[in-house]
Amino acid sequence: MRKTPYEVIVERLSGEIPDRLLSALPRKWEKLGDILILKFSGELGSYKPKIAEVYADVLNCRSVLEDVGGIEGELRIPKLRFVYGDRNTETIHIENRIRFKFDPMRIMFSSGNKDERIRMANISNEEEVVVDMFAGIGYFSIPMAVCSKPKKIYAIEKNPIAFGYLEDNIVLNHVVNIVEPIFGDNREKTPKNVADRVIMGYLKDTYLYLPYAIESLRNNEGIIHYHEICPNELLPRRPTRRLKEAAERYGKDVEIIKINKVKSYAPGISHVVVDARLR
């Protein structure tokens, strides 16, 4: 029977590291383009470079990074440490035919959001204008432009590094005629009264940006995809209440189309997206 990559890695490292440490080897990993991200247990210590070398060889990666603490700050900077290989960690990651160029050391990319990226790719249509707040490198804008081909997507991003990659990815995926990148803060740069659909793919106090999302909708009516991290015991009450309270200030009713759990964010806490129609 064919061996799994993990079994090959354990076999390769047997005799290279103490036997007692073999059970501590990472069983999961994240592969972004040809860059590998691993979480190491503390006991692996000085053996990390050797372990990383074997993982890179077996999984056909040129660099290995260690995940040391998730995402940091409003600009969503990943907390990673270089371990092995080529120090130029810029890569092109292909997902569902979409090419994302970025540097995992400098830019967040969550593999756990893949299903949501695929869902959003096909949710629009050629008649719509879309505003993508917190666009990042084009996580939602680019797949939507390639697959749904809306009339226009305004993609707003304030992180200068992410914005540079957003511009690159628009060209790389041949959607220059659809996606217009806008550099700056959503509170200042979100266009008003233009959109049929707004994407709010942000998780830190997203509700504070709801007025900007509503004002970007044409006549304050349309669809909002509202992301939030929420304790499970407050689902679906808290995100739906926040949407309805924001809409009421503009004299609009809210129809909840769907509540989608993107992934588990932490024990007892979920990353959810609420699809809501204002009218």
C-alpha positions as CSV (number, residue, x, y, z in Angstrom):
1,M,0.0,0.0,0.0
2,R,1.3,3.5,-0.9
3,K,2.6,5.5,2.1
4,T,1.2,8.8,3.0
5,P,3.5,11.9,3.0
6,Y,3.4,11.9,6.8
7,E,4.6,8.3,6.9
8,V,7.4,9.0,4.4
9,I,8.5,12.0,6.5
10,V,8.5,9.9,9.7
11,E,10.5,7.2,8.0
12,R,13.0,9.8,6.6
13,L,13.5,11.4,10.0
14,S,13.9,8.1,11.9
15,G,17.5,8.0,12.9
16,E,18.0,11.8,12.2
17,I,16.2,12.9,15.3
18,P,15.7,11.1,18.7
19,D,12.9,8.4,18.4
20,R,11.0,10.0,21.3
21,L,10.4,13.1,19.1
22,L,9.0,11.2,16.1
23,S,5.5,11.3,17.7
24,A,5.8,15.1,18.0
25,L,6.2,15.7,14.3
26,P,3.5,17.9,12.8
27,R,0.7,15.8,11.3
28,K,-0.9,18.8,9.6
29,W,0.5,21.6,7.4
30,E,-0.5,24.5,5.2
31,K,0.9,24.6,1.7
32,L,0.6,28.0,-0.1
33,G,2.1,27.8,-3.5
34,D,5.5,26.3,-2.9
35,I,5.8,27.7,0.7
36,L,5.1,25.4,3.6
37,I,3.8,26.5,7.0
38,L,4.2,24.2,10.0
39,K,3.4,24.4,13.7
40,F,6.2,22.9,15.8
41,S,5.9,21.7,19.4
42,G,8.5,23.2,21.7
43,E,10.3,20.0,22.3
44,L,11.5,19.8,18.7
45,G,13.8,22.8,19.4
46,S,17.1,22.7,17.5
47,Y,15.8,19.9,15.3
48,K,13.4,22.2,13.5
49,P,15.7,23.1,10.5
50,K,16.4,19.4,9.8
51,I,12.7,18.5,10.2
52,A,11.7,21.4,7.9
53,E,14.2,20.2,5.3
54,V,12.6,16.8,5.1
55,Y,9.1,18.2,5.0
56,A,10.1,20.5,2.2
57,D,11.6,17.7,0.2
58,V,8.7,15.3,0.6
59,L,6.0,18.0,0.0
60,N,7.9,19.7,-2.9
61,C,8.3,23.1,-1.2
62,R,11.2,25.5,-1.4
63,S,10.7,27.3,1.9
64,V,9.4,26.4,5.3
65,L,7.9,28.9,7.8
66,E,6.8,28.3,11.4
67,D,3.5,29.5,12.6
68,V,4.2,31.2,15.9
69,G,0.9,33.0,16.7
70,G,-1.7,33.6,14.1
71,I,-2.6,37.1,12.8
72,E,-1.5,40.4,14.4
73,G,-3.1,43.9,14.3
74,E,-5.6,45.8,12.1
75,L,-3.5,45.1,9.0
76,R,-3.7,41.3,9.6
77,I,0.0,40.6,9.6
78,P,0.8,36.9,10.0
79,K,3.2,35.9,12.8
80,L,5.5,33.5,11.1
81,R,9.2,32.7,11.5
82,F,11.5,31.6,8.7
83,V,12.9,28.1,9.3
84,Y,14.4,26.6,6.1
85,G,15.0,27.1,2.4
86,D,14.8,30.1,0.1
87,R,14.4,33.4,2.0
88,N,12.4,34.9,-0.9
89,T,9.0,33.6,0.2
90,E,6.9,35.3,-2.4
91,T,4.8,32.7,-4.2
92,I,1.8,32.1,-6.5
93,H,-0.9,30.0,-4.9
94,I,-3.5,28.4,-7.3
95,E,-6.9,27.7,-5.9
96,N,-10.0,26.9,-8.0
97,R,-8.2,28.1,-11.1
98,I,-7.5,31.5,-9.4
99,R,-3.9,32.6,-9.1
100,F,-3.0,34.5,-5.9
101,K,0.4,36.1,-5.8
102,F,1.6,37.1,-2.2
103,D,4.3,36.6,0.4
104,P,3.0,34.5,3.3
105,M,5.6,36.1,5.6
106,R,3.9,39.5,5.1
107,I,0.3,38.7,4.0
108,M,-2.4,36.6,5.6
109,F,-4.0,33.8,3.6
110,S,-6.4,31.4,5.3
111,S,-6.8,28.0,3.7
112,G,-9.8,27.5,6.0
113,N,-11.7,30.2,4.1
114,K,-11.4,28.3,0.8
115,D,-15.1,27.2,0.7
116,E,-16.2,30.8,1.2
117,R,-14.0,32.0,-1.6
118,I,-15.5,29.4,-3.9
119,R,-19.0,30.3,-2.8
120,M,-18.4,34.0,-3.4
121,A,-16.9,33.3,-6.8
122,N,-20.2,32.3,-8.2
123,I,-22.7,34.4,-6.2
124,S,-22.8,37.6,-8.4
125,N,-23.8,38.2,-12.0
126,E,-23.0,40.4,-15.0
127,E,-25.6,43.0,-14.0
128,E,-24.2,43.9,-10.6
129,V,-21.8,46.4,-9.2
130,V,-19.9,45.1,-6.2
131,V,-18.0,46.8,-3.4
132,D,-15.4,44.7,-1.6
133,M,-14.4,46.3,1.6
134,F,-11.2,44.9,3.2
135,A,-10.3,43.4,-0.1
136,G,-6.8,42.2,0.9
137,I,-5.0,40.7,-2.1
138,G,-8.3,40.0,-3.8
139,Y,-9.5,37.0,-1.8
140,F,-13.1,37.5,-2.9
141,S,-12.8,40.1,-5.6
142,I,-10.6,38.1,-7.9
143,P,-12.6,34.8,-7.9
144,M,-15.8,36.8,-8.3
145,A,-14.5,38.7,-11.2
146,V,-13.2,35.6,-13.0
147,C,-16.3,33.4,-12.4
148,S,-19.3,35.8,-12.1
149,K,-18.0,38.6,-14.2
150,P,-20.0,41.4,-12.6
151,K,-20.2,44.8,-14.3
152,K,-17.8,46.4,-11.8
153,I,-16.0,45.5,-8.5
154,Y,-14.5,48.3,-6.3
155,A,-11.9,46.6,-4.2
156,I,-10.7,48.7,-1.2
157,E,-7.6,47.9,0.9
158,K,-5.5,50.0,3.3
159,N,-2.5,47.7,3.8
160,P,0.1,49.0,1.2
161,I,1.7,45.5,0.9
162,A,-1.7,43.8,0.4
163,F,-2.7,46.5,-2.1
164,G,0.3,46.0,-4.2
165,Y,-0.5,42.3,-4.5
166,L,-4.1,43.1,-5.2
167,E,-3.0,45.1,-8.2
168,D,-0.7,42.3,-9.3
169,N,-3.5,39.7,-8.9
170,I,-5.9,41.8,-11.0
171,V,-3.4,41.7,-13.9
172,L,-2.4,38.1,-13.2
173,N,-6.0,36.9,-13.5
174,H,-6.9,39.2,-16.5
175,V,-9.7,41.1,-14.7
176,V,-8.4,44.6,-15.2
177,N,-11.6,45.6,-16.9
178,I,-13.8,44.5,-13.9
179,V,-11.8,45.2,-10.7
180,E,-10.9,48.7,-9.7
181,P,-8.5,48.7,-6.8
182,I,-8.9,51.6,-4.3
183,F,-6.1,52.3,-1.8
184,G,-7.1,53.6,1.6
185,D,-9.4,53.2,4.6
186,N,-12.9,52.0,4.1
187,R,-14.2,54.9,6.3
188,E,-12.8,57.4,3.7
189,K,-12.7,55.5,0.4
190,T,-15.8,53.4,0.2
191,P,-17.8,54.7,-2.8
192,K,-21.4,55.8,-2.1
193,N,-24.7,54.9,-3.8
194,V,-23.1,52.6,-6.4
195,A,-23.4,48.9,-5.3
196,D,-25.9,46.1,-5.6
197,R,-23.7,43.9,-3.3
198,V,-21.2,44.6,-0.6
199,I,-18.6,42.2,0.8
200,M,-17.4,42.8,4.4
201,G,-14.7,40.2,4.8
202,Y,-13.2,41.5,8.1
203,L,-13.4,40.1,11.6
204,K,-12.4,42.8,14.0
205,D,-15.4,45.0,15.0
206,T,-16.9,44.6,11.5
207,Y,-20.2,46.0,12.7
208,L,-18.6,49.5,13.1
209,Y,-18.3,49.6,9.3
210,L,-21.9,48.8,8.5
211,P,-22.9,52.4,7.9
212,Y,-20.2,52.7,5.2
213,A,-21.4,49.4,3.6
214,I,-25.1,50.5,3.7
215,E,-24.2,53.9,2.2
216,S,-22.4,52.3,-0.6
217,L,-25.5,50.4,-1.7
218,R,-27.6,52.1,-4.3
219,N,-30.5,53.8,-2.5
220,N,-29.2,51.9,0.6
221,E,-30.8,48.8,-0.8
222,G,-29.1,45.5,-1.8
223,I,-27.1,42.6,-0.4
224,I,-24.4,42.7,2.3
225,H,-22.2,39.7,3.1
226,Y,-21.3,40.5,6.7
227,H,-18.5,38.6,8.4
228,E,-18.1,38.3,12.2
229,I,-16.5,36.2,14.8
230,C,-19.1,35.3,17.4
231,P,-19.5,33.0,20.5
232,N,-21.6,30.1,19.4
233,E,-24.2,30.8,22.1
234,L,-24.8,34.2,20.6
235,L,-25.5,32.8,17.1
236,P,-27.5,33.9,15.2
237,R,-28.8,36.6,17.4
238,R,-25.9,39.0,17.7
239,P,-24.8,39.4,14.0
240,T,-28.5,39.6,12.8
241,R,-29.3,42.2,15.5
242,R,-26.3,44.3,14.5
243,L,-27.4,44.2,10.9
244,K,-31.0,45.1,11.7
245,E,-30.0,47.9,14.0
246,A,-27.7,49.5,11.4
247,A,-30.4,49.2,8.7
248,E,-33.1,50.7,10.8
249,R,-31.1,54.0,11.0
250,Y,-31.5,54.2,7.2
251,G,-35.2,53.2,7.3
252,K,-34.6,49.8,5.8
253,D,-35.7,46.3,6.6
254,V,-33.4,43.3,6.6
255,E,-34.1,39.9,5.2
256,I,-31.6,37.3,6.4
257,I,-30.9,35.1,3.3
258,K,-28.4,32.8,4.8
259,I,-26.0,32.4,7.7
260,N,-22.9,30.4,6.8
261,K,-20.3,29.1,9.2
262,V,-17.0,29.6,7.5
263,K,-14.9,27.8,10.2
264,S,-14.2,27.4,13.9
265,Y,-12.2,30.4,15.0
266,A,-11.4,29.2,18.5
267,P,-13.1,26.8,21.0
268,G,-16.7,27.9,21.3
269,I,-16.3,30.7,18.7
270,S,-17.1,30.7,15.0
271,H,-16.3,32.8,12.0
272,V,-19.7,33.3,10.3
273,V,-20.9,35.3,7.3
274,V,-24.5,36.6,7.1
275,D,-26.0,37.2,3.7
276,A,-28.6,39.9,4.2
277,R,-30.8,41.9,1.9
278,L,-31.7,45.5,2.7
279,R,-34.9,47.0,1.3
